[in-house]
Amino acid sequence: MTTPSDDQERLRRWRLLLGEAAEDSTGALPAADDAAMDAALAALYDSAPVDGDAPRSAGLGASAPRVARWLGDIRTYFPASVVQVMQRDAVDRLGLTRLLLEPELLEAVEPDVHLVGTLLSLNRVMPETTRATARAVVEKVVREVEERLAQNTRAAVAGALNRSARTARPKPRDIDWDRTIRANLAHYLPEHRTVVPQKLVGYGRRSQAVQREVVLAVDQSGSMASSVVYASVFAAVLASMRALRTSLVVFDTAVVDLTDKLTDPVDVLFGTQLGGGTDINRAIAYSRSLITRPTDSLFVLISDLYEGGIRQEMLARVQEMLTAGAQVVVLLALSDDGAPSFDRDNAAALAALGVPAFACTPDRFPELLAVALERGDVSRWAQA
């Protein structure tokens, strides 16, 4: 049964959600902290443009000190996940992007992947007084992402490379006894208390002699900002593995090879130029030039597939890669942003070639890499 305190809490939440206009129905806010929370929400959401009109005068305005105070308030009264959403809304709804160029404001924000994307889009117009602060913000986010994802990525990739190198005719020194025993448990002889191995499982030598090639091509148009951040971190992690030769290229209408910066994903990110057009065909052509052994290669294209180049050539180049023996994966997004917008005609055309295009979250990407490096059924994995 609902208690009066439950009803009061429900009304309090509705009042904070709906704003001052709902006070006749919900009652006044009971505490001073609630009033402060309400003021912070009102400054943002009661000031948002309506039907394209300019923001109302009650908003945050264009004053950096006022915005900085507001950022401090929301960090006081809301959890970090909510703060990140409100910051993003402030940039999108109130046009506060230019204020992020001021160091004192950057120091007050709650860093997250979306903020990094916004800062990278401002890279070309960022003054030197702001650049050091912006780099510190980007580095904090990158290190947090790397810490969360690196271990699983290395484990998944190493496991996939080991499994792909298994052989059924191992030399005695290469026998994997644990897997051999498991594979032959059906041949256990109780009277002798032993397993008679009819199938040997061993470690192959192939992966030690030949590096697998991984090429990531990342669309750096504005809508792909989060994907650029995550792809840069993953590329840096993969580049640290000696069993792989990893290359990273980013593209809009031009192609930039950032492979030489992979020792530091922050350097990679500041080498990108978010925004602009898209020439996927040119990016694939350049990526193909980096592949020396197609049958030992994985090509990952991360793009929303809105092609500004020559579509038929783009599809022909993908087909050529497949014919040569390369494994090709197309991701519409590598982010936690939900369902992406993408060119459905190009996605369908790639699917017809046997290359499904789908979005993937960062947490699932290591598993996808493992499937692809084992030359497994990526399409089935995506459907599952």
PEWO-V178199 format. One record per residue. N is the residue number from 1. PSI is psi in degrees with one decimal (none if undefined). OMEGA is omega in degrees with one decimal (* if undefined). D_LAST is the distance of its C-alpha to the last C-alpha in whole Angstrom. Layout:
# PEWO-V178199
n = <N | N>
psi = <PSI | PSI>
omega = <OMEGA | OMEGA>
d_last = <D_LAST | D_LAST>
This chain:
# PEWO-V178199
n = <1 | 2 | 3 | 4 | 5 | 6 | 7 | 8 | 9 | 10 | 11 | 12 | 13 | 14 | 15 | 16 | 17 | 18 | 19 | 20 | 21 | 22 | 23 | 24 | 25 | 26 | 27 | 28 | 29 | 30 | 31 | 32 | 33 | 34 | 35 | 36 | 37 | 38 | 39 | 40 | 41 | 42 | 43 | 44 | 45 | 46 | 47 | 48 | 49 | 50 | 51 | 52 | 53 | 54 | 55 | 56 | 57 | 58 | 59 | 60 | 61 | 62 | 63 | 64 | 65 | 66 | 67 | 68 | 69 | 70 | 71 | 72 | 73 | 74 | 75 | 76 | 77 | 78 | 79 | 80 | 81 | 82 | 83 | 84 | 85 | 86 | 87 | 88 | 89 | 90 | 91 | 92 | 93 | 94 | 95 | 96 | 97 | 98 | 99 | 100 | 101 | 102 | 103 | 104 | 105 | 106 | 107 | 108 | 109 | 110 | 111 | 112 | 113 | 114 | 115 | 116 | 117 | 118 | 119 | 120 | 121 | 122 | 123 | 124 | 125 | 126 | 127 | 128 | 129 | 130 | 131 | 132 | 133 | 134 | 135 | 136 | 137 | 138 | 139 | 140 | 141 | 142 | 143 | 144 | 145 | 146 | 147 | 148 | 149 | 150 | 151 | 152 | 153 | 154 | 155 | 156 | 157 | 158 | 159 | 160 | 161 | 162 | 163 | 164 | 165 | 166 | 167 | 168 | 169 | 170 | 171 | 172 | 173 | 174 | 175 | 176 | 177 | 178 | 179 | 180 | 181 | 182 | 183 | 184 | 185 | 186 | 187 | 188 | 189 | 190 | 191 | 192 | 193 | 194 | 195 | 196 | 197 | 198 | 199 | 200 | 201 | 202 | 203 | 204 | 205 | 206 | 207 | 208 | 209 | 210 | 211 | 212 | 213 | 214 | 215 | 216 | 217 | 218 | 219 | 220 | 221 | 222 | 223 | 224 | 225 | 226 | 227 | 228 | 229 | 230 | 231 | 232 | 233 | 234 | 235 | 236 | 237 | 238 | 239 | 240 | 241 | 242 | 243 | 244 | 245 | 246 | 247 | 248 | 249 | 250 | 251 | 252 | 253 | 254 | 255 | 256 | 257 | 258 | 259 | 260 | 261 | 262 | 263 | 264 | 265 | 266 | 267 | 268 | 269 | 270 | 271 | 272 | 273 | 274 | 275 | 276 | 277 | 278 | 279 | 280 | 281 | 282 | 283 | 284 | 285 | 286 | 287 | 288 | 289 | 290 | 291 | 292 | 293 | 294 | 295 | 296 | 297 | 298 | 299 | 300 | 301 | 302 | 303 | 304 | 305 | 306 | 307 | 308 | 309 | 310 | 311 | 312 | 313 | 314 | 315 | 316 | 317 | 318 | 319 | 320 | 321 | 322 | 323 | 324 | 325 | 326 | 327 | 328 | 329 | 330 | 331 | 332 | 333 | 334 | 335 | 336 | 337 | 338 | 339 | 340 | 341 | 342 | 343 | 344 | 345 | 346 | 347 | 348 | 349 | 350 | 351 | 352 | 353 | 354 | 355 | 356 | 357 | 358 | 359 | 360 | 361 | 362 | 363 | 364 | 365 | 366 | 367 | 368 | 369 | 370 | 371 | 372 | 373 | 374 | 375 | 376 | 377 | 378 | 379 | 380 | 381 | 382 | 383 | 384>
psi = <137.6 | 130.1 | 161.2 | -38.4 | -35.0 | -42.7 | -42.1 | -40.3 | -38.8 | -43.5 | -38.6 | -44.7 | -41.1 | -37.1 | -43.0 | -35.7 | -43.9 | -19.7 | -175.2 | -29.3 | -20.6 | 3.3 | -32.2 | -31.8 | -32.9 | -17.6 | 167.8 | 157.9 | 136.6 | -21.6 | 158.9 | -38.3 | -36.3 | -39.7 | -38.5 | -41.3 | -42.7 | -39.7 | -40.4 | -41.5 | -42.2 | -36.9 | -30.7 | -56.4 | -24.2 | -5.1 | 3.4 | 147.5 | 141.7 | 120.4 | 37.8 | -1.8 | 166.3 | 155.4 | 149.6 | 158.2 | -13.4 | 4.3 | -161.3 | -24.0 | -166.2 | 14.7 | 118.4 | -44.0 | -38.2 | -41.5 | -40.5 | -41.7 | -41.9 | -41.7 | -39.6 | -38.9 | -47.1 | -29.2 | -25.2 | -39.7 | -9.4 | 151.1 | 161.3 | -39.5 | -37.1 | -38.3 | -42.9 | -41.0 | -43.5 | -39.9 | -44.9 | -41.5 | -37.2 | -40.5 | -44.3 | -42.3 | -32.5 | 3.8 | 43.2 | 12.7 | -43.6 | -25.3 | -19.0 | -9.0 | -2.7 | 122.1 | -40.9 | -28.4 | -41.5 | -36.0 | -17.7 | -8.7 | 160.2 | 109.7 | 139.7 | 175.1 | -38.8 | -36.7 | -39.6 | -43.8 | -41.8 | -43.7 | -40.0 | -34.6 | -20.2 | 4.9 | -41.2 | -22.2 | 8.0 | 123.9 | 158.9 | -30.0 | -23.3 | -23.6 | -42.0 | -41.8 | -43.0 | -41.2 | -38.1 | -40.2 | -47.4 | -43.1 | -39.6 | -45.3 | -44.7 | -43.7 | -37.6 | -43.4 | -43.7 | -42.7 | -37.3 | -33.3 | -21.6 | -46.7 | -46.3 | -36.2 | -48.9 | -41.4 | -44.2 | -42.9 | -44.0 | -41.6 | -40.9 | -42.0 | -38.4 | -44.3 | -37.7 | -16.7 | 6.1 | 148.1 | 147.3 | -3.3 | 62.4 | 153.7 | 156.8 | -39.6 | -14.7 | 4.7 | 130.8 | 97.2 | -36.1 | -50.2 | -33.8 | -44.8 | -44.4 | -37.2 | -14.2 | 20.1 | -26.1 | -14.8 | 31.1 | 131.8 | 102.6 | -38.3 | -26.2 | -3.0 | 50.6 | 162.3 | 132.3 | 106.0 | 115.6 | -11.0 | 121.5 | 140.1 | 127.4 | 167.4 | 133.1 | 164.8 | -5.0 | -45.6 | -21.1 | -29.3 | -32.3 | 121.8 | 138.5 | 141.9 | 129.9 | 124.1 | 121.7 | 125.0 | 119.5 | 124.2 | 123.4 | 26.5 | 158.9 | -35.0 | -11.4 | 18.4 | -49.2 | -38.9 | -37.9 | -42.1 | -52.1 | -40.5 | -37.2 | -41.2 | -47.2 | -41.3 | -40.6 | -40.2 | -46.4 | -36.5 | -21.4 | -5.6 | 119.7 | -19.6 | -9.9 | 147.7 | 103.8 | 134.8 | 146.0 | 124.3 | 143.2 | 152.9 | 151.4 | -108.8 | -12.8 | 167.2 | 132.0 | 125.7 | 115.4 | 16.8 | -36.7 | -6.8 | 5.5 | -7.3 | -18.2 | 107.8 | -22.4 | -41.9 | -38.5 | -48.5 | -39.1 | -5.6 | -5.2 | 162.1 | 87.2 | 140.2 | 172.0 | -173.3 | -167.1 | 128.4 | 84.9 | -37.5 | -46.4 | -38.7 | -41.4 | -39.9 | -44.5 | -42.7 | -39.0 | -32.5 | -19.0 | -14.0 | 117.4 | -25.5 | 87.2 | -38.6 | -12.7 | 22.8 | 149.2 | 124.2 | 122.4 | 115.5 | 124.2 | 105.3 | 151.7 | 1.4 | 15.1 | 94.3 | 128.1 | -5.4 | -148.1 | 107.9 | -48.6 | -37.3 | -38.7 | -48.8 | -37.1 | -37.1 | -38.1 | -43.9 | -39.6 | -39.8 | -45.4 | -43.7 | -35.7 | -13.8 | 5.6 | 149.3 | 127.8 | 129.8 | 134.1 | 122.2 | 127.4 | -22.8 | 149.3 | 81.3 | 176.2 | 19.2 | 2.4 | -168.2 | 125.6 | 160.0 | 137.2 | 165.2 | 106.9 | -31.9 | -44.9 | -36.6 | -41.7 | -39.8 | -38.8 | -40.3 | -36.1 | -25.1 | -5.9 | 14.9 | 95.8 | 144.3 | 126.9 | 161.3 | 154.0 | 137.1 | 155.2 | -36.4 | -26.5 | -12.0 | -40.3 | -40.4 | -41.0 | -42.7 | -42.9 | -45.8 | -45.2 | -41.3 | -26.3 | 1.0 | 40.9 | -176.1 | 94.4 | -36.5 | -44.4 | -40.3 | -44.4 | -39.5 | -33.6 | none>
omega = <-177.1 | 179.4 | 177.3 | -178.8 | 176.7 | 178.6 | 180.0 | 179.5 | 178.4 | 178.5 | 177.5 | -179.3 | 178.1 | 178.4 | 177.9 | -178.6 | -171.8 | 178.0 | -173.5 | -177.9 | -177.9 | -171.3 | 178.1 | -177.6 | -172.8 | -174.9 | -178.4 | 176.9 | -170.4 | -171.4 | 179.6 | 178.0 | 178.1 | 178.8 | 178.7 | 176.2 | -179.0 | 179.2 | 179.3 | 177.7 | -178.0 | -179.4 | 179.4 | -168.4 | 174.0 | -177.0 | -177.5 | 176.7 | 178.4 | -179.9 | 175.7 | 179.4 | 178.0 | 178.5 | 177.3 | -172.3 | -177.3 | -172.2 | -177.6 | -178.9 | -176.8 | -176.9 | 179.8 | 177.7 | -180.0 | 177.9 | 179.3 | 176.6 | 178.2 | 178.5 | 176.6 | 179.4 | -175.8 | 176.9 | 178.1 | -169.0 | -176.0 | 175.8 | -173.6 | -178.2 | 178.1 | 178.5 | -179.1 | 178.6 | -178.6 | 176.4 | -179.2 | 178.8 | 179.2 | 178.3 | -175.6 | -171.1 | -173.7 | 176.4 | -176.4 | -175.7 | -175.3 | 179.3 | 177.4 | 177.4 | -179.4 | -173.0 | -176.5 | 178.6 | 178.7 | -179.9 | -176.6 | -173.9 | 172.9 | -174.5 | 171.3 | -174.2 | -177.7 | 176.2 | 176.8 | 178.0 | 178.6 | 179.5 | 179.8 | 178.6 | 178.8 | -172.5 | -174.9 | -177.7 | -175.4 | 177.9 | -178.3 | -179.8 | -178.4 | -169.4 | -178.8 | 178.0 | 179.4 | 179.6 | 178.1 | 177.7 | -179.6 | -178.0 | 179.1 | -179.6 | -178.1 | -179.4 | 177.5 | 178.6 | -178.7 | 179.6 | -178.3 | -168.7 | -169.8 | -175.4 | 179.4 | -179.8 | -179.6 | -179.3 | -178.3 | -178.3 | 179.3 | 177.7 | 179.6 | 179.8 | 177.6 | -179.4 | -178.8 | -179.0 | 179.1 | 177.1 | 179.3 | 178.3 | -176.3 | 168.5 | -176.5 | -177.6 | -177.1 | -178.4 | 173.3 | -170.8 | 179.7 | -179.9 | 178.7 | 179.5 | 179.8 | -178.4 | -175.2 | -179.1 | 178.7 | -177.8 | 178.3 | 179.0 | -176.6 | -176.1 | 178.1 | -179.1 | -179.0 | 174.8 | 175.5 | -175.5 | 174.1 | 178.9 | 178.7 | 175.5 | -176.2 | 176.1 | 174.5 | 179.2 | -171.5 | -175.1 | 177.4 | -175.5 | -173.7 | 175.0 | 170.4 | -178.6 | 176.1 | 177.2 | 175.3 | 175.5 | -170.4 | 175.4 | -179.1 | 171.2 | -170.7 | -176.8 | -175.9 | -171.8 | -178.9 | 179.3 | 178.4 | -179.9 | -177.4 | -179.9 | 179.3 | 178.4 | 179.7 | 179.7 | 178.8 | 178.2 | -179.9 | -179.6 | 179.7 | -178.2 | -174.4 | 179.0 | -178.9 | 167.3 | -170.8 | 174.9 | 177.0 | 173.5 | 173.9 | -174.6 | 162.4 | 171.1 | 173.7 | -179.3 | 178.6 | 178.4 | -177.6 | -175.7 | -177.2 | 179.6 | -170.9 | 174.5 | 179.7 | -177.9 | 176.3 | 175.5 | 178.1 | -176.2 | 178.6 | 172.3 | 179.1 | 177.1 | -175.5 | 178.7 | 178.1 | -176.6 | -175.5 | 173.3 | -177.0 | -179.6 | 179.8 | -179.9 | 179.5 | 178.9 | 179.4 | -179.7 | 179.3 | -179.7 | 179.1 | -176.1 | -179.2 | -179.8 | -174.4 | -176.4 | 176.5 | -170.2 | 173.1 | 177.2 | 179.8 | 175.7 | 179.3 | -173.5 | 173.5 | 172.0 | 172.8 | -170.6 | 174.5 | 178.7 | -175.4 | -171.7 | -176.3 | 176.1 | 178.2 | -179.1 | 179.2 | 179.7 | 175.8 | 178.7 | 179.6 | 177.1 | -179.6 | -179.5 | 179.6 | 176.1 | 179.8 | 172.3 | -176.4 | 177.1 | 177.9 | 177.8 | 177.9 | 175.8 | 172.0 | -172.3 | 176.0 | -171.0 | -178.4 | -175.8 | -177.6 | 168.0 | -178.0 | 178.7 | -174.6 | 178.9 | 178.9 | 177.0 | 178.7 | 179.6 | 176.9 | 177.5 | 178.5 | 176.1 | -177.6 | 179.7 | 179.5 | 177.0 | -175.5 | 176.3 | -179.3 | 176.1 | 179.0 | -178.1 | -179.2 | -175.1 | 177.0 | 178.4 | 177.2 | 177.4 | -179.6 | 178.9 | -177.1 | -179.2 | 174.1 | -176.4 | 176.9 | -178.0 | -178.2 | -179.8 | 179.1 | 178.4 | -178.7 | 179.5 | -179.7 | *>
d_last = <41 | 41 | 44 | 46 | 45 | 41 | 42 | 44 | 41 | 39 | 42 | 42 | 38 | 39 | 42 | 40 | 37 | 40 | 43 | 46 | 47 | 45 | 48 | 50 | 47 | 46 | 49 | 49 | 47 | 49 | 49 | 50 | 46 | 45 | 47 | 46 | 42 | 43 | 45 | 43 | 40 | 43 | 44 | 40 | 39 | 43 | 43 | 40 | 41 | 41 | 41 | 42 | 45 | 46 | 45 | 48 | 50 | 49 | 46 | 46 | 48 | 48 | 50 | 48 | 50 | 49 | 45 | 45 | 47 | 44 | 41 | 43 | 43 | 40 | 39 | 41 | 40 | 36 | 33 | 32 | 29 | 31 | 34 | 31 | 30 | 34 | 35 | 32 | 34 | 37 | 36 | 35 | 37 | 40 | 40 | 41 | 39 | 43 | 44 | 41 | 43 | 46 | 46 | 47 | 44 | 41 | 42 | 42 | 38 | 35 | 33 | 29 | 27 | 28 | 32 | 31 | 30 | 33 | 36 | 34 | 35 | 38 | 39 | 41 | 44 | 43 | 47 | 48 | 49 | 45 | 43 | 44 | 42 | 39 | 39 | 39 | 36 | 34 | 34 | 34 | 31 | 30 | 31 | 29 | 25 | 26 | 27 | 24 | 22 | 24 | 24 | 20 | 20 | 23 | 21 | 18 | 20 | 23 | 21 | 19 | 22 | 24 | 21 | 22 | 25 | 26 | 28 | 29 | 33 | 34 | 37 | 38 | 38 | 34 | 33 | 30 | 32 | 29 | 27 | 29 | 30 | 27 | 26 | 30 | 30 | 30 | 34 | 35 | 39 | 40 | 44 | 44 | 41 | 39 | 36 | 37 | 34 | 34 | 31 | 31 | 29 | 30 | 29 | 30 | 32 | 30 | 29 | 32 | 34 | 31 | 30 | 26 | 26 | 24 | 25 | 24 | 25 | 25 | 26 | 29 | 29 | 30 | 27 | 25 | 27 | 24 | 22 | 25 | 26 | 23 | 23 | 26 | 26 | 23 | 25 | 28 | 26 | 25 | 29 | 30 | 28 | 31 | 28 | 27 | 29 | 27 | 29 | 28 | 29 | 29 | 30 | 32 | 35 | 35 | 34 | 34 | 34 | 33 | 33 | 36 | 35 | 32 | 34 | 34 | 31 | 34 | 36 | 33 | 32 | 36 | 36 | 33 | 35 | 32 | 33 | 35 | 33 | 31 | 31 | 28 | 30 | 32 | 30 | 28 | 31 | 32 | 29 | 30 | 33 | 32 | 30 | 32 | 30 | 27 | 26 | 26 | 24 | 21 | 22 | 20 | 21 | 20 | 22 | 22 | 23 | 26 | 28 | 32 | 33 | 33 | 30 | 30 | 31 | 28 | 26 | 28 | 28 | 24 | 25 | 28 | 26 | 23 | 26 | 28 | 25 | 23 | 19 | 19 | 16 | 17 | 16 | 17 | 18 | 17 | 18 | 18 | 20 | 17 | 17 | 19 | 21 | 21 | 23 | 21 | 23 | 22 | 19 | 19 | 21 | 19 | 16 | 19 | 20 | 17 | 16 | 13 | 14 | 12 | 13 | 12 | 14 | 17 | 15 | 12 | 14 | 15 | 12 | 12 | 15 | 15 | 13 | 15 | 18 | 17 | 17 | 13 | 11 | 10 | 9 | 6 | 5 | 5 | 4 | 0>
